[in-house]
């Protein structure tokens, strides 16, 4: 039996890209959530620092997360949003205790 995985990614954006990022998220979230093995997908904007976002996704296993991370879809999406960052994205893969 595989263990579900929760992926938390912190994204720090340049302030001028906040609205762009929100539009990109809105336009792509259904496709991400529809990837094989994706259980759930959410995004949050920091209440006090609005240029900081977190994406939280749950995957049936690391296998499915990796399939997404190495897909052409992800590569294209990442190449679009990566230039908006002011800091390196911080990603953590978590398992429930």
N, C-alpha and C positions, 0 to 999 in steps of 0.2 A: 504494500500500500504506500502511495506517495503522500508526502506531507504538503498541504497547501502552503503557499508562500505569499507574504504580504510585502509589496515593494513600495517604499516611501522615498520620494525624490524631492529634494529642496531645490528650487530654482530661484535665483536672484536676478531680476531683470533691471535693465536701465528703465528709468521712470517713463521715458518717452515711448517705450514698447509695451506698456501694460495693456492698453486697449487692443493692440495688435495681437498680443498673446491670447487674450480672452476670446477674440474672434477665431483665432486658429484652433483653440481648444474646443470651442463650440462646434466648429466645422469638422473636427476629427474625432471627438469623443465617442461617437456611435461606432465608428470603424474600429477604434481601439477596443472598446467593450465587446465588439463582435468577434474579436480574434479568438481562435480556438484556445480553450483553456482559461480564458479570462472569466473570473467569477463576479468581480465587481470593479468599479472604477469611479473615483471621485477626485475633485480638485478643490483646494482651499486657498484663499488669499489671506495673508496675515492681516489681522485687524489693525495693528499699530504701524506696521511697515508694509504698505500696500504694494511694494515692488517685489515682495517675497511670496512665492507660491509653493504649495506642496501638492504633489499628485500621489494618490494612494490607490494602489491596485492590488487585487488578490488574484492569484493564479493557482490552478489545480496542482501545479508542480513547477520546479525550476525549469524543466524541459519546455513547458509552454511559454514561460517568461523569456527564455533564451530564443525560442522560435520567433517571438515578437521582436526582441531586441536586435536580432540579426536579419530581420526581414527588410526587403526593399522599401516597404511602406515606412518603417521606422527610420531608415537611413535618410529618406527624403524629408520626412517630418523634422528630424533632428537637424538636418542641414538648414532648414528654414528658421527654426527657433534658436539654435545655438548662438548665432550672432547677436541675439537680443540680451544675452547674459552679461552681467558684470562680474560674476564669480563662477568658478567651476561648479557644475551641478553636483550635489551630494546625494548619492543613492545608497539605500540600505535595503537588503533583503532580510525579512524577519520571519521567524516561525513562532507560533504561539506556545507559551509555556504550559 
